[in-house]
Every structure is written in C-alpha cells, then in structure tokens.
Amino acid sequence: MKIILKHTNNSHNKEEKYIDVFTFAIHILAIVLALVNLVFNYYLELTASIFFDTFIIISVILSIVIYFKYKKYALGAYISILGLALGISAALYFEGRLSFNFLYYFAIILSVPFLIKRNKNFTKHNYILFILVTTMAGITILMTPTYPIYQNLGPDGIYTKMIMNSIISVVTAAMFMVFSVYVGRNYFTSFLIDKKIAEREKDKRIVALTSLGHELRTQITSINGITQLITEQKNEAKPNKELIDQYATILNTCNEQMLNLVNDVLDIHKIESGKFELLEKPENLNLILNNISNQFKPLAEKKGITFKKEIDNNIANINLIFDELRLAQILKNLLSNAIKYTEKGTVKLKAHITNETETEASILFKVEDTGIGILKENYSKIFESFQQIKSETTDIYGGTGLGLSLTKTILSKMQSFIKIENNGDQGSIFSFQINFNKISEENTAQNIELILSDKNCLLQKNILIADDNKVTLLYANTLLKTYRANTFLANNGLEAIAQAKKHNNLDIVLLDLEMPELNGLEAIGKLKLLNPELTIIAFTANMPSEELIIKLKAHGFDDFITKPFKKEELIKTVYVNCQA
C-alpha cells in the first residue's frame, strides 16, 4: 500500500508558503532597486540607463501578474529573470565594467531557485536559467568596455556607481544565501520528520497487516470447520436439520465478517487515493437494519453476550435514498468492535427518527456496549487509520485498526459525524445522525420483502447468465430458478453470444466483466447488435464507484450487480429491470 504522510504534506506546504512570500518579496525588491537606480540615473542624466531601469520594472510587474494572478509559474519566472539579466547587461555595457553592475548577476543566479515553482520541472528550469544567465553574463562582461560610454559620467560618478552597486548586490546576494540556508535546513528537518512518520506508519501497517492475516485465518478456519461439520451431518443416516441450520447461520456470519475485512482494506486504499464516493439509491432501511441484527446476534450469543435491537417502528413506513453498502459498513464496524471488546453484558443497536418532513427524515443511530470502554484522551486517536483500541487493564485486542477511520470518513461524506460517550461505569456509546432524502413509494424498489416473498415474481422470464466462475454461475442460476425464471448459461463472452443467437426472446443478460476468450465489455457490443433493446446487467467484482458507473453506461450496460452478491440484491435488481 502507498503510505500517505499527512504531516509531511503540512510541513512542505508551510515551506512552500514561505517561499511564495519570498518570491513576491524578490519581485518587490527588484522593483525598488530598479526605481533607486532610475532616480540616480535621472540625476546623472543617463538616458539609456533610465530606459533599461524602466524595462526591468515593466518586466518584473508583468512577471508578478503572470506568476501570481494567472499561475503561469514558469513563464513568470523566465520573464522576471531574463528581464533583469537583459536590463543589467545593457546597463553594464553603457556604464562600463568599473560600474560593477556585473555583481548583480550573482544575486540573479542566487534568486533563480526561489522564482521557479517547486514541481516536477523545477530542476530542468533551474538548469536552463542558470545556463542562460551565466552565458549572458560572460558574453556581456567580455564585450563591455572598461570605461563608460557616457561622456557625462566622470570619475566621481563612476566611483559612486561602483560603491552603490557593490553594496546593493552584495547585500542582496547575502540575503539570498541566508534564506537558502534557512530553507535547506528546514527541508532537511522536515525530511527527518517525514522519515520518522513514515517509519511509524510502516510499523503500524505491519502490525495491522499481521492482525488482518490473523483475522482472515480465524474466519477461514471457522469456515473450514463448519463446512466439515455440515458435511459430516449430511453423511449421517438421519441428518439433524436443526443442527445443519445452525451451522449454516454460523457459516454465513463468518463469510460476512471476512467480506467486511476485505472491504475495509480496499476502502482505505480508495480513501487514500481520493477515489471514495457515495452511491445513493432507494433502499429499505428497515430490512437492512434487521439483516445486520440477524448477522451479529449469533456472534454476540456465541460470546455469551445479550444482543438487543431497538428500531423505530415508523422506519418501516418511510422510503429513503442512501448508500446501503456504506451505511451497513458503518454499523457493521461499530457492532463488530462492540462485540469484540465486550466480554459480558449487552450490545445494543438503536435507530430512532428524530425529525421528519415530507421530503426528509433525520435518524439517530446508536451502538451501545458494556465493554472495556475508551479513555477520553484516546477519543481522537481511535479514528486514525491502523489505530487499535486499548483499555487501562487490557492489551490490544487485535483487528486491523481500519474500521473507525473508515466510519469517520464515510460519515463525513454523508454530512455527519460520530460521537462517543461513556456508557455509565463501563462500556461506550457510539452515535451518529443522518439526514435522509425521502421518495414516494411508487418511485422506489422499497417493497423488496414483498418481491422476495413472491416465488413467481420472475415467472417465465428468460435470463442468460454468463460467468466463467462455476460457483457464481451455480449460485445465480439456483436463485433465479427458485423464482421460476427460465435460465441459460454461458462460461464466456463467445458462449453468451451463441446463446443469445439461439434464444432470441431473452429478457435479461447477466454478464460478467472479466471472462476468458471474450470479456463482458467486449461481448456487450455484439449482444446489442443482435438485440438493441436487450437489458444487460454487469456482474463485477470491482467496488462500485462513479467512474465505474460511467464506464458501464458508456458501454451500454443498464445496471450492475457487485460480487459477492446476496439473494436480495440479485432478485431485486433482476425484477426491477424486468419491470422497466
């Protein structure tokens, strides 16, 4: 994984801000010095030098506008540096070497790194300008006469020029050198800080990955054990159906836990890469809360903990739009932590409507436990990535340290935040409130429970399933047949096209994106040529994102189903698209 150093960016941004201020100061200093020279040259009646000073002033002002207003950093730097160099070269030629104007070249060369923006082309532009200014200085000094061309600039004027230019150029060059040392020292210091932060982040991630490996092995061991117990029961002369049902429930819980772990790891990468989005659509909040409760109740009971849910009855009567995956992720992370850090007592899931209008509903969610509790000084720390919970009397409990960090980020996207309270003498209360948009019942797929209860909801619908994964093919085929659909199977894109040619009355095609011989993105074009009105739904193992949706729509997909999928999601998606 890529390590993101928040402190590193802050320290570098601070230095960049100082450099921007100094860059502006250099421009102002150049204008002031040019004005001083202009006044002095006016007093000495050096007409050509007055023109060169004016040229420098105009160049620097133009550079300020281009650099700071229009953000054309390279162009602004070239205009100011070359304008200064040209103006000084011309003044040097007319005023002679004894004027010591050539000393300004040192100040110009030292100023170059502070006028070039620090980006990927920083070194290249530095080299180019160093070469240009040095070459210009060498040629000018060689071609410049020792004495001035001006006839009216006598020995006193030459001496005054020499003294004035020497003092100004040396002081200016010294300023640049001092600031160079300051910037260099701060960059080195920030580098050392960044190194320490990187090492600390690396250590935290190693611990987190070790914990992740432990968590995954635990779930895999559980899945393996339960699978063998189910197999043994199946081989019994009289299988215990009640026991098999119990094993199946535990197996599903282990599967959900492992999927949650994988999703957390994938999501932390998306957050760090800036690709974290919400995908909101009509959902049945009451059903989701009940499903989550049913998933975590066996986990709690396995530890001897009481699991309770308090869901406002009115939630079942309102239709809401939200990101079901993200909301479930928040609640699962909070409940998983609550059960993990509670040895005895109770874990509660609460959801209550706090405010409702015709278009919106505010719902307060709470997860309460009687576990180890969290010290107040650790409230902010536990929301950092790869931080793990400790108490005064216990060691680290394990886990990836990602759940609460993700929870905070997701809630921020939902315009909400999480609150922590102590639950009396022991335990914690995590709460958050979300403002949901409501929609009318006729415009939503909220009646999923009614759809799933009707085993004939897909009666006589002709559905083609194309997937190279045998298990996915078997799973989807079995579910769709349960709801009386006519199904046709394909193992790749070429077989899907052949099946579509053979069965020209298809209602839906479920098309996997990653298949051998011909993948879904390639096959859809040929399927649409056969039947432009054919509804095609993508099977994808990619995490849903706006970028993915745009890509799928551009290829002609009507909808998508994310793997691994549940029965409710598959049947609802297929049913809704059949009705469209």
Buried (B, 14 or more C-beta within 10 A) or exposed (E): EEEBBEBBEEBBEEBEEBBBEBBEEBBEBBBEBBBEBBEBBEEBEBEBBBBBBBBBBBBBBBBBEBBBEEEBBBBBBBBBBBBBBBBBBBBBBBBBBBBBBBBBBBBBBBBBBBBBBBEEEBEEBBEBBBEBBBEBBEEBBEEBEEBBEBEEBEEEBBEBBBEBBBEBBBEBBEBBEEBBEEBEEBEEEBEEBBEEBBEEBEEBBEBBBEBBEEBBEBBEEBBEBBEEBBEEBEEEEEEEEEEBEBBEBBBBBBBBBBEBBEBBBEBBEBBBEEEBBBBBEBBBBBBBBBBBBBBBBBBBEEEEBBBEBEBBEEBBEBBBEBBBBBBBBBBBBBBBBBBBBBEEBBBBBBBBBEEBEEEEBBBBBBBBBBBBBBBEEBEEBBBEBBBBBBBEEEEEBBBBBBBBBBBBBBBEEBEBEBEBBEBEEBBBBBBBBBEBEBBEEEEBBBEBEEBBEEEEBBEEBBBBBBBBBEEBBEBBBEBBEEBBBBBBBBBBBBBBBEBBEEEEEBBBBBBBBBBEEBBBBBBBEBBBEEBEEBBBBBBBEBBBBEEBBEBBEEBBBBBBBBBBBEBBBBBBBBBBBBEE
